[in-house]
Amino acid sequence: MAVLMVAVAGMLAACGGGEAPAPEQPAEPPAAAAPAATGQPRVFFVEPRDGAMVTSPVKLVFGAENIEIGKVPQTVEKPREGIVHHHLSVDNDCLPPGTIIEKVEGGAWIHFGDGSNQIEMQLPAGGHRLTLQAGDDEHRTIEGLCQTIKLMVK
């Protein structure tokens, strides 16, 4: 019996004694748009999640795995291998691989050539498709580096 009491006392001391346990914090559920790494390069929405109900302005955060996100250099002789930057479009689909994403003021695509990975933007109420697509230093799309999610703006 004494051995059992010593063992229990040791466990209590290791856990902080007789103090009340800290309340459990709800675990942050994994982002539906960010499944486990597969080794393949990919870009994805960290937030919002696919199917989310949001209010405007909407904060968008992008992620990438197994590929580097970088700032586009001032002068591009040829695209750097393994370095891309994000492009975002609202209510458009992924462009085919090898397509140059046009950089037009007020155009269909927002370029993140500075290497950033987030934006807050006003979206009108209703359903929308958001497409995130990576491009190389020449803004050329790369196979498999695109994701589209749907969301509803209140």
C-alpha positions as CSV (number, residue, x, y, z in Angstrom):
1,M,0.0,0.0,0.0
2,A,2.9,2.4,0.8
3,V,4.4,1.7,-2.6
4,L,1.1,2.6,-4.3
5,M,0.8,5.9,-2.3
6,V,4.4,6.8,-3.2
7,A,3.7,6.1,-6.9
8,V,0.4,8.2,-6.8
9,A,2.2,11.1,-5.0
10,G,5.0,10.9,-7.6
11,M,2.5,11.1,-10.4
12,L,0.7,14.1,-8.8
13,A,4.0,15.9,-8.3
14,A,4.9,15.4,-11.9
15,C,1.5,16.7,-13.0
16,G,1.8,19.8,-10.7
17,G,0.5,18.4,-7.5
18,G,-3.1,18.6,-6.4
19,E,-3.8,21.7,-8.6
20,A,-6.9,21.5,-10.7
21,P,-6.1,20.5,-14.3
22,A,-6.1,23.3,-16.8
23,P,-9.3,23.4,-18.8
24,E,-9.0,21.6,-22.1
25,Q,-8.6,24.0,-25.0
26,P,-10.6,22.9,-28.0
27,A,-8.3,21.4,-30.6
28,E,-7.9,23.5,-33.7
29,P,-9.4,21.3,-36.4
30,P,-7.1,20.7,-39.4
31,A,-7.8,22.8,-42.4
32,A,-9.9,20.9,-44.9
33,A,-8.0,22.5,-47.7
34,A,-4.6,21.5,-46.3
35,P,-4.3,17.7,-46.1
36,A,-1.1,16.0,-45.1
37,A,2.0,16.5,-47.2
38,T,2.4,14.1,-50.1
39,G,5.9,15.1,-51.3
40,Q,4.3,16.7,-54.4
41,P,4.5,20.5,-54.6
42,R,1.1,22.2,-54.0
43,V,-0.5,25.5,-53.2
44,F,-3.6,25.8,-51.1
45,F,-5.9,28.1,-49.1
46,V,-5.1,28.1,-45.4
47,E,-8.1,30.4,-44.9
48,P,-10.9,30.5,-45.5
49,R,-11.8,26.8,-45.8
50,D,-13.7,25.3,-48.7
51,G,-17.4,25.8,-48.1
52,A,-17.0,28.6,-45.5
53,M,-19.6,31.2,-44.8
54,V,-17.7,34.6,-44.5
55,T,-18.3,38.3,-44.3
56,S,-16.6,40.9,-46.3
57,P,-13.9,42.0,-46.2
58,V,-12.6,38.4,-46.5
59,K,-9.1,37.6,-45.2
60,L,-7.4,35.1,-47.6
61,V,-4.2,33.3,-46.5
62,F,-2.3,31.0,-48.9
63,G,0.0,28.1,-48.2
64,A,2.5,26.0,-50.2
65,E,4.2,22.7,-49.6
66,N,7.3,21.2,-51.2
67,I,7.9,24.4,-53.3
68,E,9.4,27.8,-52.4
69,I,7.3,30.9,-52.6
70,G,9.5,33.9,-53.6
71,K,9.6,37.4,-54.8
72,V,9.9,37.8,-58.6
73,P,13.2,39.3,-59.5
74,Q,13.4,42.7,-61.3
75,T,15.0,41.1,-64.3
76,V,14.1,37.5,-65.3
77,E,16.5,35.8,-67.8
78,K,14.8,32.5,-67.2
79,P,12.5,31.2,-64.5
80,R,14.2,29.9,-61.3
81,E,13.6,26.2,-60.7
82,G,11.4,25.4,-57.7
83,I,10.4,29.0,-56.9
84,V,6.9,30.3,-57.6
85,H,4.6,33.0,-56.5
86,H,0.8,33.1,-55.9
87,H,-1.9,34.4,-58.2
88,L,-5.6,34.7,-57.2
89,S,-8.8,35.0,-59.2
90,V,-12.4,35.3,-58.1
91,D,-15.0,33.2,-60.0
92,N,-12.5,31.8,-62.5
93,D,-11.1,28.3,-62.9
94,C,-7.5,27.1,-63.0
95,L,-5.6,28.0,-66.1
96,P,-4.0,25.2,-68.2
97,P,-0.4,24.4,-67.4
98,G,2.1,26.6,-69.3
99,T,-0.4,29.5,-69.6
100,I,1.0,33.0,-68.9
101,I,-1.2,34.7,-66.2
102,E,-1.6,38.1,-67.7
103,K,-0.7,41.0,-65.4
104,V,-3.4,43.6,-66.3
105,E,-4.5,46.3,-63.8
106,G,-8.0,45.4,-62.7
107,G,-7.7,42.1,-64.6
108,A,-9.0,38.7,-63.7
109,W,-5.9,37.7,-61.7
110,I,-4.2,39.4,-58.7
111,H,-0.4,38.8,-58.8
112,F,1.6,38.3,-55.6
113,G,5.0,38.9,-57.2
114,D,6.3,40.3,-54.0
115,G,6.1,36.8,-52.5
116,S,3.3,37.6,-50.1
117,N,0.7,35.0,-49.1
118,Q,-2.4,37.0,-47.9
119,I,-4.8,39.6,-48.8
120,E,-8.1,41.2,-47.4
121,M,-10.6,41.8,-50.1
122,Q,-14.2,43.0,-50.5
123,L,-16.4,40.4,-52.1
124,P,-20.1,41.0,-52.9
125,A,-22.7,38.9,-51.1
126,G,-23.4,35.5,-52.6
127,G,-21.5,32.4,-53.7
128,H,-18.0,32.7,-55.1
129,R,-15.2,30.4,-56.3
130,L,-11.7,31.5,-55.4
131,T,-8.8,30.1,-57.4
132,L,-5.2,30.1,-56.2
133,Q,-2.6,29.3,-58.9
134,A,1.2,29.4,-58.7
135,G,3.3,30.9,-61.5
136,D,7.0,30.9,-62.2
137,D,9.0,34.1,-62.6
138,E,7.5,34.6,-66.0
139,H,4.0,34.1,-64.5
140,R,3.6,30.8,-66.4
141,T,1.3,28.3,-64.7
142,I,2.7,25.0,-63.5
143,E,0.8,21.7,-63.6
144,G,-0.8,20.7,-60.3
145,L,-0.2,24.0,-58.6
146,C,-3.7,25.3,-58.5
147,Q,-6.6,25.0,-56.1
148,T,-10.2,26.3,-56.2
149,I,-12.5,26.6,-53.2
150,K,-16.1,27.8,-52.9
151,L,-17.4,30.1,-50.2
152,M,-20.5,32.1,-49.4
153,V,-20.3,35.8,-48.5
154,K,-23.2,36.9,-46.1
